Amino acid sequence: MTPIIDFRTEPSRYRHWKLSISGAVATLAMDVDETGGLVPGYELKLNSYDLGVDIELNDAIQRLRFEHPEVGCVMITSARDRVFSAGANIRMLAQSSHPFKVNFCKFTNETRIAIEDATLNSRQFYMTAIGGPCAGGGYELALATDYIIMADDGSTSVSLPELPLLAVLPGTGGLTRLVDKRHVRRDHADFFCTTEEGIKGARAVDWRLVDEVAPRSALQEIAARKAVEFAARSDRGAAAHGGIALRPLARTIEGNRISYPHMTIELDRARSAAAFRIEGPAESAPAQIDQAIALGCDFWPLAFARELEDSILHLRFNEDTIHTWIFRTEGDLARVKSHDDFLSAHAGDWLIREIVLYLKRTLKRLDVSSRSMFAFIEPGSCFCGFLMELALAADRTYMMRGKRGDDELGPARVALSKMNFGALQMGNGLARLQTRFLAAPEQVEALQGRIGEELDGERADALGLVGFTPDDIDWDDETRLAIEERAAFSSDALSGLEASLRFAGPETIESKIFARLSAWQNWIFQRPNAIGEKGALKLYGTGRRPEFDPRRV
């Protein structure tokens, strides 16, 4: 039986990163344990990485945001002498299944976007100090930071050698960040991405591949001064209160049930479906910010975000045959609304800002998950504010019209809050409501006048917030048929369909990475030039030259 990949970790369990903090500067030093691969079959030499390395990095980024408000700059570097990182481990990629490779690239992309989000929105700046060869995914990690300083010596270089060496593409946004973020000229980028050796010294600065070079002997000293300068620009040091500890997340798996304190997921393997049941808060939001701080990671919006994120990652990697996710909520609409109002009222507090940003990042994980998503809104549901984003993110939303027979519960209702109008943007830079009503932006403006209003199925349908409104007589049949129909379709075709339909509107660096890059890499990872018996990825390290099919497709 394949072991479960667990995304829960903490600094005391890190095998690949050393985290240290000095005043307002944190240092994340890459020190990959060669024998610490997630599965047997490869060694993580030269600070090459696999999913386990990135799980720790993701955890460190999250903890620095929540537990260390005093940190204004994070410097990523290597603890190894004369090597930064060789990138994603090639033997790991060669032995991995196609779904794993694609999900691995997706997770590493999300982790690097979280770095950029921290710099842009949390005012916790990231920079990189490179003191040795920095190749492939190692350079893509550096590209996610906002400042790159590199040793100017005979051995330190940056490179993206995936195409000439492996017949694949840089999988973590490198191509997009070169031209869209660092504004590298196209001819320079073309040369750079088709050269194995990489670029060093002054040319790397001239071509905008790095920001600064320094003598090897002075690299760490100059980088440390730069980190202090970046930290001084942050507003985090003025936080009125300290950080909160992210305690280990409680989760149990028993048979086909996955349980968290505020959420359960039932797996229906016959219909390839996972039914999420999310419980709303047991109480209304605290009256004062100090009370929310005292709750720490038990504060309901943060607890919900942590559970939803873990469940998304768990299902992506460990349940790849479950391809329809169904979201239901259960609870008091007014209590959910009180938490939404609390988040909006205290948006200036650094911790509340981090919680909202975490909710945004987690909901974006849904948008890029290659799973069909349905929302079922029934009597007793509490789709309001950021929980309503689950319905807006879904490929289809069903809302029961009227009551369910003699049930004491009244008709299902939904409600919008300020959170639905910009705080939780998608990767295209728009709120889900704006994406939904691209043809009618005036409808978004009109909906702002209905913030807080509880809308039944008929009114929600008239306002365009839901797609289908069966009554209680037809509800069970319509929702059952929708799930069964989805299970009968090609999962490959559905992935392409959903990814194409979800991201209407403008294109951003993020949407390019998850749409354009992911689609091409998905295809290239299956082509014989990469993975065939005579393909580059298959023959890497054997001394044999790959044989390519010359036809351009």
N, C-alpha and C positions, 0 to 999 in steps of 0.2 A: 504494500500500500504506500502511495506517495505521501511523504510527510507534509503536514500543513505548514504553509509559510505564514509566520506570525509577524505582524508589523509592530507589535508592542515591544518596546525596549526602553532603556534608561541609561544614563552615562556610566553607571557602575558595571554595566554589561557590555559596553563598547569593546570591540576587538580591533577596530580599524581607525579610530579617530582619537586624538587627544585634545580635549577641550580645557583651555585655561583662560582665566579672566584676571586682568590687571587694570583696576580702575574702570575707565569707560571703554576699554578695548578688550575684546575677546579674541582668542586665537584658536582656530580649528586646524589642527595639524594632521594631515593624512599620514597614517602609519599602518598600512594594510598588512594584516597577518597573512602571510603567504599560504598557510595551511588552514585558513579560516573561511574557505569557500562555503557557500550555502548548501551545496551538495558535493559529493565526491566527483573526481574526474578531472580536476584542473588545479593549478597553483596560481595564486594571485601575485605574480612576480611584478616588480617594478611599479608598485603602487597601482597596479591594474585593479579594476573593481568589478564586483558583481552586484546582484540585488541586495545582498546583506550589507554591503558597504553603504549603499544609498539609503537603506532603511535607517541606519544610524545617523547619516547626514540629515535626513528629513527630521528625525527626532531632535537632533541638536538645534536645528533652525527653529523648530517650534518652541523648544525650551528657552532659547535665548530671547524669544519674543515675550513669553509669558513670565518667566522666572527672573529675568534680569533687565528691569527697566533702566538700570544704570548704564547698560552697554549701549554705546552710540555707534560703534564700529566693530565689525567682525572681519578679521583677516584670515583668509584661507591660505594655507601654505603646506609644505611637506615636512615631515619629521625625518625624512630620509636624506642622506647626504647625496647631492648631485643627481637627484631624480625628483621630478614633481609627480607626474602620473602618466602611465602608458595608456590610459583610457579604459574602456570596457574590455574585460578579459576575452580574448578572441576564442580560446578553447571553450570557455563557458558558452559563448554564442554558438559555436560550431556544434555543441552537443545538445543545445536546448531545442525544445519544440518550437514550431512557428508561433503558436499563441503566446508562449512565454516570452519569446524575443520581442514581440510587439508590445505586450504589457509591460515588459521591462523598460523599453524605450519610453512608453507613456508615463510610467512612474518617475523615471529620471527627469523627463521633461517637466512634470509637475513640481518636482523638487527644485529645479533651477528657476522656474517661474516664481516659486515661493521666495527665493532669494531676492529676485527683482521686486517682488511685492513688498518685502521687508524694507528694502532701500527706499522705494517710492512712497509707500503709505505708512510704514511704521517708523520712519526716520532712523532706522538701524542700518547704517551703510555697510556694504560689503565690498571688499577689495581682495586682490590676490597677489601674493609674492611668489614668483617662480624662480627656483634655483636649480634647474636641471631640465632635461627633456620633458616637454609637456605636449602630449600627442592625443589626437582623437577626442574621446570623451573627457580627458583631463583638460584640454584646452576649452572644450565646450563648458566645463564647469567654470573656468576662469571667465569666459565670455558672459556668464550670467551675472558676474559682479560688475561694479561700475568703474573700477580702476584696476589696471593690471600693471605691475612693475616686475621687470625681468632682469636677471643677471646678465651682464654683458661680458660673456666669456666664450671660449671656443666650443663649449658643450651644450649650452642652454639654447633651446629653440622652441618655437611653437609650430604645430603642424596639424593638419586634418588629412591623414593619409588613407582614409577608408576606401576611396575610389581606386587608387592605384594598387593598394595592397590586398583589398578584400572584395572589390567589385560591389560594394554597397555604399550607402551615403552616411555621413555623420548623422547619428540618430537622435541627438539631443539639442537640436535647434541651431547647430553651428552655422549652417549655410545662411539661414535667415538672419541671425544676429550679425554676421559679417557685414551684410549689405544694408540691413534695415536699422540696426542698432549702432554699429561702429562706422557705418558709411564707407566701407572699404570699396574702392573702385572695382568695377566688374572684371576688368582684365587682370588686375592684381589678384582678386579673389579666385578667378579661374586658374591662374598659375599656381596659387597657393594650395588649392584643393586637388591639384593633380601632380603634386610634388611630394615624394616620400620624405625627403630630408628636412623639410620645414624651413622656417625663416628665423634668422638670428639678428641680434644687435640693432644698429641704427636703421636697417631696412625695415625691421618689424615696427619701429616707431613711425617711420616715413609712410608705411603702408597702412597705418592706423590699427595694426594687429595688437599692439600693446600701447600703453600710455607713456611708459618711461623705462629706461634701462639704467642700471647702476652697476658699479664694479662689484664682483662677487663678494669681496671682503666687506663691503659696506651695505650690501643688499638689506639685511635684516634691520640695521640701524635706520636706514633711509625709509624703509617700509614702516617701521614703528613710528617714526615722526609723522609720516603721512596718515597713518591710522589715527593718531591723536588729533590731527587737523580735521579729519572727517568726523570724529566723535564730537568735536566742539560745535559742529553744525547741527547736531541733533537736539531735539527738544526732550528727549527721553530722560536726560539727567535731572530734569526739573520735576519729575513725577512726584505727586503728592503722597504716594504710598508705595510700598515695596511690591515685589512680584509675588506670584502665587505658585505653589508647587503643583505640577501635573502628576498626580499620583497614578499608580498602575491602573489601567482600565480593566474593569471587571467584565468578563465574558465567559459564557459556558456554551459548549456544543454537545448536544445530546441527540443522537440520531439525526433527524431532519430538522431539528430546532436549534436556532442560534439565539441566545438570550443575553441581553444587556439590561441594566437597571431600568431604562426608559424605553426599551424597544425589543421586540421579538421578531424573528424572521422564520417563517415556515417554508421549507423547501418541498415543492410538489414536483418530483422528478418525472412523473408520467407526462406532465404538461410543460416541463422545462421552465418552471416558474418559481420565483421567490416572493412570498407575500410578507411585506414589512407591515408591522403594526406598531405605530409610534404613539407613545403615551404623552399627553400634554402634561404641563406642570401640576403638581398636587396642590400648590398654593399660588396666590397672586405674587407678582414681583415685589421685592422688598421696597420699603418706603424710602430708604436712604442708601446712598452709594456704599457707605461703610458696611452695611449689612450684606450687600452683594459680594464685597471683597472678602468678608469673613466666611462666606460660603465656599470661596475658592473654586476648585474644579467641580464642586457640586452645584454651583449656580446653573440653573436648568438650561439656558441657551448654550453655555459652554459644554455642559455634559452631553447635550443632544448632538452638538457638532462633533465631539470626539467619537461618540458611538456611531454616528452616520459615516464618518470618514473611515473608521476601522472596518465597518461592514462593507463599504464599497470596495476597499482594497482586498479584503478577505474573499469576497465573491468573485472579483476579477481574476485572482490568481488560483484560488482553490476550488472554484465551482464554475468552470468555464463552459459547462454544458447547460447551465441554468441561464437562459437568454431572455427571459422576461421578468422584470422587477415591477411589483405592484405595491403602491404606497397607499396605506390607510392610516388615518389618525384617530385618536380617541381621547376626548377630554373636554374641558370647559373652554369655549371660545373666548370668553371674557378674560380668563387667566392668561391665555396665550397673548391676547391683545395687550394685557398689562405689561408683559415682558417686552413686547415690541416697543411699547411706549417708553419703557424704562431705558432701553438701549438708545432710542432716539434722543431722549431727554439728557442723557449723560454721554453723548457722543464725544465730548471733549476730553473725557478721562482716558488715559492711555490704555487701561485695561479693557474698558468697554470698546474702545477702538479696535483692540486686538481680537476681541470676541467677534465683533462684526466682520472683521477681515477674515477670520477663521471660517465663519459661516459662508462667506463669499467664496473662499477657496474650496471648501468642501462641496458646495453646490456646483461649482464648476467641474469638480471631479465627475459629477453625474452627467453633465453635458457631454463630456468626452468619453464616457463609458460606452463600449459597443454592446449595449443591451437595450432591448425595447423597454420602455417605461410607461406604465399606466398609473393613473391616480383614480381611486374609487372613493367618492365623497358620499357618505351615508349618514343617516341620523346618528347623532352622537359624535360626529367628526369635529375636528378643531383646526381646519385649514384656515389659518389667519396669518398675515404678515409673512415672516420668514418660513413658516410651515406652508403657506400658500405657494411659495416658490417651488415646492415639490410638484404641485399641480401644474404650475406654469412651465416647469422643466419637462413634464411628461410628454410623450408622443401623442397620447390620447388621455382625455380627462372625462370620466363619467360621473355624473352627479344625480342622485335619486331625487325625483320630483315628488314632493309630498311625503306623507308619513309611510312607515312600513307597517301595514295592517293595523293591528290593535296595540302596537308598541307604544309605551308611555312616552318615549322620546318624541320630540317635535320633529318637523322636517329638517333635513340637512341644511346647514347654512355655511357660507364662507364670508371672509372679511379681508379687506386690504388695510395696510398700514403705510406709514411713511417709508418703511423698509423696502417696499415693493417699487419704489420710484427712484432708484439709483444707487442705493447703498450696496446692493448685491449684484453688481453687473456680471454679465457673461464675459467670455473671452473676446467677444467682438466689441467690447466697450459700451454695450447698451444694456439697460435693464431688460429682464425677460418680457415685461409688458411692452416696452418699446419695440423689441424684436417681434412680438406677437402682432403688433398693430403698425407695422412698417407702412402700410398703405393708408393708415388713418391716424396720424400722430395726434389729431385733435381728440381722438378717443382716449388716449392716455391722459390728456389734460382734463377731460371730463371725469375720468375715473378718480382723479385726485380729489374731486369734490365729494366723493363717496367714501373717503377714508373713514374707517371705523364702523361703517354701516354693515349690518348683517344681512346678507343677500341669500334668498332661497334659490332653489334650482331654476325657477322660471326667470327670475331677475338676473341671475348669474349668466344664464344662457343668452338672454337678450343683450347683455353687456359684452358678450363675447369671451367671457372668462372660462367657460367650460365648453366641451364639444358635444356631449350627448347627455340627455336627461330622461332616461326611462323611468316609468313609475314603478311601484313596488311589485306589480304583477309581472312586468317584463325584466326587472332588474337582474335576477339571477341568471336567466337565459342569455341576456345580451352580454353580460360581463363574462360568463362562462365561454360563450362562443368566441368572444374577442381573444381570450387567452388561448383557446384551442387552435384557432386560426393562426395565431402568431407562431405557435409551436410547429405548424405544418410548413412554414415558409423556410427558404434557405437562409441560414444564419449569416452567410457571407453577403448575400444580397441585402438583407436587412441592415447590416452594419453600414454598407455603402449608402443605402437609402436614408437612414436616420442621420448620419453624419452630414449628408448633403442638405437635408431639410432643416436641421437645428440651427445652423449659423447663417441666417439671412442677415443682410445689412453690411456694414463696412468690414474691411479686412484689417486685422491688426497683426503685430508680430506673433501674438499668442495664437490667433486663429490660423495663421499661416502654418505655424509649427504643428498644430493638431489636425489640420485639414490637409494642406498640400504635402507637407513632409511625411506625415503618418501614412497617407494614402500611397505615396510613392515607395516609401520604405517597406510597407506591407507587401507591395507587389515585388519589389526587388529581392526581398528576403525569400521569395519562393522561386526565383528564376535560376535556371541551371548555371548561368555565369557566376552566380554567387555560391549556390549550395549543391550544384550537381556534382557527380563523381569527379569531374575535371574542373570544377569551379574553384574560385579563388579562396573562399572561406573554408572549403573542404580541404584544400591542399596547403593551406598556410602552415609554414614550419616544416614541411616535408622535403623542401629543396626542389620540388617539381614545379614547373611552370603551369599555370592554368591555361585551358584552351577555351576561348570565348566564341560563342556564336556571334558572328559579325552583324547580323541583321538588326537594324534599329526599328523598334516597335513603338 
